Amino acid sequence: MIARDGITGATIRAIAKEANCSRGILGHYFADKEDILGSALVLSHRRVGARMAAATAGRSGLAALRIVMLEALPLDERRDLEAQIEISFWGRALGNAELRELQHSEFDRLCGRLRSHLEEAAELGELRADCDLGVATHQLVVLIDGLSAERVLYPDRVTAGRQVQMLDALLASFATQPAAAEAAQASPARPG
């Protein structure tokens, strides 16, 4: 509904109608519209996180990191929708301290996931010795956010292939040698 009608169109009345329930029922579960929106954001993130965990089972280091990144990038219709929802929240969070705090904690959760994969890659000897894990984590998040925003605003500018190309170039810049980056690229570009 947020992707279709925008966050301002997601009124409590419209949400109740979409959920086929009364506004009163929503009131039993949620304090207000921000609570509903925050819950929707967290649910979306948990679904993405579950896909990431399932897709990386049995993989490690740069290969696992690449799969996590592929799940986070808007590479197909479902992930485009997730990007639309995420971007819609950014403006709302600017004017709402509670949503902004929620957005920050969700950002920290994603950074922690990315950093743990980078740490594992470093332990496996896949990263250059001078690779700053904090900077690398930030670069990965900026790639996700930048490509997501561009895909939402200008869908024809950044194809799925271009996104994967940019991701692989960034991962290669972290790698000790081309072989480590190539091994990571051998991980499938899952459609989701």
Backbone bond lengths (Angstrom), bond angles and torsions (degrees), N, CA, C in turn:
res aa  C-N    CA-C-N  psi(-1)  N-CA   C-N-CA  omega(-1)  CA-C   N-CA-C  phi
1 M - - - 1.446 - - 1.525 110.48 -
2 I 1.333 117.21 -41.21 1.464 121.23 179.02 1.520 109.93 -62.62
3 A 1.326 116.93 -44.33 1.465 120.58 179.75 1.526 110.54 -65.84
4 R 1.300 116.68 -37.39 1.461 121.06 -177.18 1.528 112.73 -76.11
5 D 1.353 116.84 -46.85 1.464 121.50 -171.56 1.524 113.86 -108.84
6 G 1.332 116.95 -3.85 1.461 119.81 -176.10 1.513 110.47 82.13
7 I 1.302 115.29 161.36 1.467 119.46 -175.82 1.531 111.71 -68.85
8 T 1.331 117.25 -30.21 1.467 118.95 178.24 1.524 111.02 -72.62
9 G 1.331 117.10 -26.50 1.455 120.46 177.12 1.514 113.24 -77.94
10 A 1.300 116.10 -10.90 1.462 120.82 179.92 1.528 109.12 -86.52
11 T 1.316 115.76 68.10 1.462 120.60 176.88 1.525 108.70 -78.83
12 I 1.321 116.29 164.76 1.466 119.60 178.54 1.526 109.64 -60.97
13 R 1.302 116.42 -41.09 1.474 120.19 178.64 1.534 110.51 -60.92
14 A 1.336 116.47 -46.85 1.473 120.20 -179.34 1.529 111.18 -66.07
15 I 1.321 116.69 -38.34 1.468 120.48 178.62 1.524 110.01 -64.46
16 A 1.339 116.86 -43.60 1.471 120.69 178.42 1.522 110.54 -61.29
17 K 1.326 116.31 -43.14 1.467 119.74 179.03 1.526 110.71 -63.08
18 E 1.335 116.48 -45.14 1.469 121.22 179.38 1.529 110.87 -61.18
19 A 1.340 116.63 -37.91 1.471 121.47 -178.70 1.526 112.00 -84.28
20 N 1.341 115.89 -2.47 1.458 121.71 -179.48 1.525 111.78 58.22
21 C 1.336 114.51 46.79 1.459 119.71 177.48 1.532 108.50 -144.11
22 S 1.305 116.34 174.89 1.468 119.79 -179.77 1.529 110.21 -88.20
23 R 1.331 114.97 160.78 1.468 119.68 175.33 1.530 110.19 -61.43
24 G 1.333 116.67 -33.99 1.463 120.96 179.46 1.513 112.13 -62.29
25 I 1.307 116.68 -39.87 1.476 120.10 178.49 1.524 109.49 -64.03
26 L 1.332 117.18 -43.52 1.464 119.72 176.65 1.523 110.64 -57.88
27 G 1.350 115.94 -38.99 1.462 121.14 -179.84 1.520 113.71 -61.88
28 H 1.334 117.14 -25.41 1.471 120.53 177.41 1.527 111.91 -72.97
29 Y 1.320 116.74 -25.75 1.460 121.39 -174.83 1.526 114.17 -106.27
30 F 1.332 116.55 -24.44 1.458 120.74 -175.51 1.518 110.49 -132.14
31 A 1.326 115.81 142.10 1.463 120.97 -178.91 1.529 111.91 -70.75
32 D 1.329 116.50 -40.09 1.465 120.76 -176.99 1.526 109.19 -165.08
33 K 1.321 115.97 -174.47 1.469 120.09 -178.19 1.523 111.08 -60.99
34 E 1.337 117.95 -40.06 1.462 120.21 -179.85 1.521 111.02 -62.16
35 D 1.316 116.71 -36.39 1.468 120.96 177.86 1.534 110.11 -65.08
36 I 1.322 116.84 -40.58 1.465 120.87 177.43 1.529 109.81 -64.41
37 L 1.329 116.29 -47.39 1.454 120.60 -178.68 1.531 111.58 -63.37
38 G 1.324 116.19 -42.97 1.460 120.25 177.93 1.517 111.83 -62.20
39 S 1.314 116.08 -40.76 1.468 120.28 177.88 1.519 111.03 -64.48
40 A 1.326 116.81 -38.79 1.471 120.64 178.10 1.528 110.28 -64.67
41 L 1.324 116.69 -40.86 1.464 120.64 179.28 1.527 110.80 -62.90
42 V 1.326 116.34 -47.65 1.466 120.82 -179.77 1.530 110.54 -62.84
43 L 1.325 117.20 -42.44 1.466 120.50 178.64 1.526 110.62 -60.41
44 S 1.313 116.61 -44.44 1.468 120.53 178.09 1.526 110.61 -59.95
45 H 1.325 116.74 -45.24 1.470 120.46 -179.87 1.526 111.70 -64.68
46 R 1.341 117.30 -39.12 1.467 119.73 -179.42 1.531 110.87 -66.49
47 R 1.327 116.18 -36.05 1.463 119.37 177.57 1.529 110.77 -65.21
48 V 1.315 115.92 -43.14 1.469 119.96 177.34 1.527 109.34 -63.23
49 G 1.326 117.31 -44.21 1.465 121.84 179.11 1.520 112.25 -59.97
50 A 1.323 116.81 -40.09 1.468 120.43 178.20 1.527 110.63 -65.32
51 R 1.334 117.01 -39.79 1.468 119.66 176.53 1.519 110.36 -63.96
52 M 1.316 116.34 -40.44 1.472 120.17 179.27 1.520 110.69 -61.65
53 A 1.335 116.29 -46.54 1.467 120.55 -179.11 1.523 111.05 -62.61
54 A 1.318 117.19 -43.83 1.462 120.17 -179.67 1.529 111.33 -65.81
55 A 1.315 116.00 -40.77 1.472 119.93 -176.39 1.522 112.65 -71.48
56 T 1.326 117.67 -25.76 1.467 120.21 -177.69 1.523 113.07 -94.99
57 A 1.312 117.68 -0.09 1.467 120.19 179.77 1.527 109.67 -55.44
58 G 1.322 115.72 126.25 1.455 121.13 178.71 1.527 114.28 83.34
59 R 1.308 117.51 1.49 1.468 120.89 179.06 1.523 108.49 -114.98
60 S 1.322 114.94 159.81 1.462 118.86 -179.29 1.520 110.40 -146.23
61 G 1.313 115.20 170.48 1.454 122.17 173.53 1.510 114.33 58.24
62 L 1.338 115.23 -140.18 1.458 120.97 -177.09 1.530 112.49 -62.75
63 A 1.317 117.33 -33.13 1.470 119.73 178.46 1.527 110.43 -62.93
64 A 1.332 117.20 -44.37 1.464 120.85 177.73 1.525 110.73 -66.80
65 L 1.315 116.79 -41.61 1.469 120.44 179.22 1.525 110.46 -60.51
66 R 1.316 117.43 -42.80 1.458 120.68 -179.79 1.528 110.51 -60.93
67 I 1.318 117.37 -42.14 1.467 121.21 179.41 1.525 110.54 -64.20
68 V 1.321 117.14 -42.71 1.467 121.02 177.38 1.530 110.03 -58.95
69 M 1.317 115.60 -45.43 1.461 119.78 179.84 1.531 111.33 -64.17
70 L 1.320 117.56 -39.71 1.461 120.40 178.54 1.529 111.14 -62.73
71 E 1.323 117.34 -34.00 1.466 120.22 176.74 1.529 111.67 -71.24
72 A 1.326 117.26 -27.45 1.468 121.43 -176.76 1.527 112.56 -85.77
73 L 1.318 117.96 -23.66 1.471 120.89 -177.12 1.525 110.74 -83.20
74 P 1.335 117.22 148.40 1.475 120.78 -179.27 1.534 111.74 -79.40
75 L 1.319 115.88 76.38 1.460 122.17 -173.54 1.524 114.64 -94.35
76 D 1.319 117.05 -13.20 1.463 120.17 -178.99 1.525 108.76 -149.73
77 E 1.315 116.23 -177.55 1.468 120.60 -174.43 1.531 112.48 -59.37
78 R 1.320 117.82 -43.89 1.468 120.38 -178.57 1.523 110.50 -65.02
79 R 1.322 116.77 -45.19 1.463 119.72 -178.77 1.519 111.57 -73.58
80 D 1.340 117.89 -26.67 1.469 120.60 170.77 1.531 109.49 -61.86
81 L 1.320 116.34 -44.68 1.461 121.25 179.29 1.531 110.52 -61.39
82 E 1.322 116.64 -44.23 1.473 120.18 178.42 1.528 110.75 -61.56
83 A 1.328 117.01 -39.04 1.464 120.81 177.77 1.525 110.54 -65.58
84 Q 1.322 117.47 -40.37 1.462 120.78 178.03 1.524 111.24 -60.98
85 I 1.317 115.94 -42.95 1.470 120.15 178.88 1.522 110.03 -63.91
86 E 1.324 116.39 -46.71 1.468 121.01 -179.25 1.519 111.33 -59.17
87 I 1.321 116.84 -49.39 1.457 121.23 -178.01 1.531 110.35 -63.19
88 S 1.324 117.32 -36.57 1.464 121.10 178.16 1.524 111.66 -59.93
89 F 1.308 116.58 -33.51 1.467 120.58 -178.42 1.520 112.73 -73.56
90 W 1.314 117.27 -27.01 1.460 119.65 -175.62 1.522 111.59 -57.03
91 G 1.310 117.68 -50.57 1.459 120.34 -179.39 1.519 112.24 -63.59
92 R 1.311 116.34 -40.48 1.470 120.81 179.41 1.534 110.46 -64.22
93 A 1.331 116.92 -37.96 1.462 121.06 -178.28 1.528 111.87 -68.23
94 L 1.324 117.00 -26.86 1.467 119.51 178.88 1.520 112.00 -60.06
95 G 1.317 116.86 -36.50 1.463 120.48 -177.20 1.506 114.50 -101.24
96 N 1.326 118.31 9.29 1.460 120.66 -176.71 1.524 109.07 -138.56
97 A 1.314 116.07 111.65 1.466 121.17 -175.18 1.526 112.54 -60.44
98 E 1.342 117.34 -39.23 1.469 119.54 -179.13 1.524 111.79 -66.62
99 L 1.335 116.58 -43.88 1.469 118.83 178.00 1.523 111.11 -67.71
100 R 1.331 116.35 -35.16 1.468 119.81 177.75 1.525 110.16 -64.42
101 E 1.329 117.03 -42.51 1.467 120.64 178.07 1.531 110.80 -63.65
102 L 1.322 116.54 -40.64 1.461 120.82 176.86 1.527 110.12 -63.09
103 Q 1.323 116.32 -44.35 1.473 120.85 178.98 1.532 109.83 -60.07
104 H 1.328 117.14 -41.12 1.468 121.18 179.59 1.527 110.81 -64.54
105 S 1.319 117.42 -43.01 1.467 119.02 -179.01 1.530 110.43 -67.90
106 E 1.321 117.58 -35.39 1.464 120.59 176.83 1.526 110.23 -68.31
107 F 1.323 117.47 -38.02 1.460 122.61 176.25 1.530 109.58 -61.43
108 D 1.327 116.21 -45.08 1.470 120.69 178.88 1.526 111.17 -61.74
109 R 1.319 117.03 -37.52 1.468 121.63 179.32 1.533 109.60 -63.50
110 L 1.350 117.01 -45.99 1.458 120.63 178.71 1.525 110.81 -63.60
111 C 1.325 116.80 -44.09 1.469 120.17 178.91 1.521 110.74 -59.85
112 G 1.318 117.22 -40.86 1.461 121.09 178.32 1.519 111.81 -61.49
113 R 1.320 116.74 -41.69 1.468 120.83 178.65 1.526 110.36 -63.83
114 L 1.330 116.48 -47.38 1.466 120.67 -179.35 1.523 110.84 -63.63
115 R 1.322 116.00 -43.71 1.467 119.89 -178.49 1.522 110.89 -64.29
116 S 1.321 117.52 -39.04 1.478 119.07 -179.68 1.530 110.68 -63.05
117 H 1.317 117.75 -36.87 1.468 120.12 176.46 1.523 111.02 -68.56
118 L 1.325 116.58 -38.06 1.466 119.82 176.22 1.528 110.92 -64.63
119 E 1.332 117.30 -42.26 1.468 120.87 178.39 1.522 110.58 -61.25
120 E 1.326 115.64 -41.67 1.467 119.73 178.12 1.532 110.50 -63.70
121 A 1.335 116.48 -42.29 1.468 120.37 178.04 1.529 110.45 -61.59
122 A 1.326 116.76 -38.75 1.474 120.34 178.35 1.524 110.21 -64.97
123 E 1.335 116.97 -43.86 1.472 120.65 178.75 1.523 111.59 -62.11
124 L 1.322 116.74 -31.12 1.467 121.51 179.27 1.525 112.33 -83.07
125 G 1.329 116.32 -0.91 1.458 120.46 179.76 1.525 113.81 76.34
126 E 1.326 116.90 20.42 1.466 120.65 -177.66 1.529 113.27 -88.37
127 L 1.345 117.48 -14.77 1.462 120.49 -176.75 1.515 111.33 -105.57
128 R 1.316 116.03 148.05 1.465 121.07 174.23 1.535 108.51 -57.48
129 A 1.304 115.99 148.13 1.467 120.97 -179.58 1.524 111.44 -62.13
130 D 1.324 117.55 -31.25 1.465 120.84 -178.08 1.531 112.99 -91.56
131 C 1.321 117.93 10.40 1.465 121.27 179.85 1.531 109.16 -72.68
132 D 1.315 116.62 115.40 1.465 122.85 178.19 1.532 107.51 -81.77
133 L 1.328 116.99 112.26 1.457 120.74 -174.50 1.522 112.80 -64.19
134 G 1.321 117.41 -33.03 1.464 120.44 177.24 1.519 111.60 -66.10
135 V 1.325 116.29 -45.50 1.471 120.72 178.24 1.522 110.03 -65.72
136 A 1.330 116.67 -43.41 1.471 120.45 -179.47 1.529 110.89 -61.52
137 T 1.330 116.81 -42.02 1.466 120.55 177.67 1.523 110.03 -60.28
138 H 1.329 115.99 -45.13 1.460 120.50 -179.63 1.533 110.50 -63.53
139 Q 1.318 117.72 -40.77 1.469 120.72 178.32 1.529 110.99 -61.02
140 L 1.313 117.53 -39.88 1.457 121.00 179.13 1.527 111.58 -64.75
141 V 1.331 116.22 -43.21 1.464 120.37 179.40 1.526 110.50 -65.76
142 V 1.328 116.34 -41.87 1.467 120.12 178.45 1.533 110.32 -63.00
143 L 1.323 117.36 -37.14 1.460 120.10 176.69 1.528 110.30 -62.72
144 I 1.321 117.10 -46.00 1.472 120.80 178.05 1.524 110.25 -60.27
145 D 1.326 116.79 -53.02 1.464 120.34 -175.88 1.523 111.87 -65.08
146 G 1.322 116.85 -43.33 1.457 120.17 -178.56 1.517 112.45 -65.23
147 L 1.325 116.79 -46.61 1.457 119.69 179.03 1.522 111.46 -67.77
148 S 1.325 116.88 -35.24 1.467 119.76 177.69 1.521 110.80 -64.55
149 A 1.335 116.70 -46.99 1.463 120.19 179.52 1.523 110.77 -62.77
150 E 1.314 116.92 -43.66 1.460 120.23 -179.74 1.529 110.71 -64.71
151 R 1.319 116.56 -40.96 1.472 120.77 -179.55 1.530 110.75 -65.32
152 V 1.343 117.20 -39.39 1.464 120.81 179.78 1.531 110.49 -68.62
153 L 1.318 116.66 -44.28 1.464 120.57 -175.71 1.525 113.10 -81.21
154 Y 1.318 117.00 -36.96 1.472 122.37 -175.70 1.527 109.42 -134.73
155 P 1.318 118.07 72.95 1.466 121.36 -171.80 1.528 115.12 -55.96
156 D 1.322 117.65 -29.58 1.469 119.36 -176.43 1.523 113.42 -83.61
157 R 1.324 117.69 -10.46 1.466 120.55 -176.61 1.521 114.03 -77.71
158 V 1.307 116.24 -29.45 1.467 118.12 -173.46 1.531 109.66 -131.98
159 T 1.320 114.48 102.31 1.461 120.55 179.80 1.521 110.27 -76.18
160 A 1.308 115.61 168.03 1.465 120.30 175.77 1.524 109.81 -60.62
161 G 1.324 116.32 -41.82 1.470 119.85 179.63 1.515 112.37 -60.81
162 R 1.324 116.31 -41.02 1.472 120.52 178.65 1.529 110.32 -65.42
163 Q 1.318 117.73 -39.63 1.468 120.90 178.81 1.522 110.56 -61.81
164 V 1.328 117.09 -45.40 1.468 121.35 179.93 1.528 109.64 -64.41
165 Q 1.318 117.11 -39.61 1.468 121.17 177.88 1.533 110.17 -60.63
166 M 1.323 117.20 -44.50 1.466 120.53 -179.87 1.524 111.14 -66.52
167 L 1.334 116.79 -40.58 1.455 120.77 177.08 1.524 110.72 -61.27
168 D 1.312 116.99 -48.81 1.461 120.35 -177.65 1.527 111.92 -63.16
169 A 1.328 117.04 -35.90 1.472 120.15 177.14 1.526 110.13 -65.31
170 L 1.330 116.99 -41.06 1.466 120.06 179.20 1.529 110.66 -66.06
171 L 1.322 117.17 -46.06 1.470 120.01 178.88 1.526 110.98 -61.94
172 A 1.318 117.22 -38.64 1.471 120.52 178.32 1.527 110.86 -63.01
173 S 1.325 117.28 -32.19 1.468 119.80 179.31 1.523 112.29 -69.55
174 F 1.333 117.44 -19.81 1.465 121.52 178.05 1.530 111.73 -87.87
175 A 1.320 116.55 -25.44 1.467 122.48 -166.94 1.526 112.62 -73.62
176 T 1.325 114.50 148.97 1.465 121.51 178.20 1.512 111.57 -63.77
177 Q 1.284 115.76 -36.77 1.459 120.74 -177.19 1.514 108.00 -155.12
178 P 1.310 116.57 163.24 1.464 119.20 -179.98 1.524 113.06 -55.47
179 A 1.314 118.25 -31.99 1.469 120.57 -177.80 1.524 111.63 -61.03
180 A 1.338 117.30 -38.98 1.464 120.18 179.63 1.523 110.70 -66.27
181 A 1.335 116.27 -41.65 1.460 119.88 178.72 1.523 110.87 -67.65
182 E 1.329 117.00 -39.82 1.459 120.46 179.17 1.522 111.22 -65.55
183 A 1.335 116.84 -37.17 1.465 120.18 177.86 1.529 109.98 -64.11
184 A 1.330 115.96 -39.41 1.463 119.39 177.99 1.523 110.57 -65.57
185 Q 1.331 117.12 -38.40 1.457 121.34 -179.41 1.517 111.68 -68.62
186 A 1.311 116.84 -21.08 1.462 120.23 178.29 1.533 110.70 -66.90
187 S 1.344 116.16 -15.95 1.450 120.39 175.96 1.522 107.58 -67.11
188 P 1.306 117.39 136.84 1.463 119.54 -175.52 1.529 112.43 -65.31
189 A 1.308 115.36 145.91 1.468 121.31 172.40 1.517 106.47 -85.24
190 R 1.324 115.48 81.14 1.458 121.66 -175.19 1.521 111.71 -59.61
191 P 1.295 118.95 136.28 1.448 120.81 177.57 1.517 112.37 -74.22
192 G 1.312 118.42 -10.14 1.463 119.78 175.79 1.411 113.92 122.64
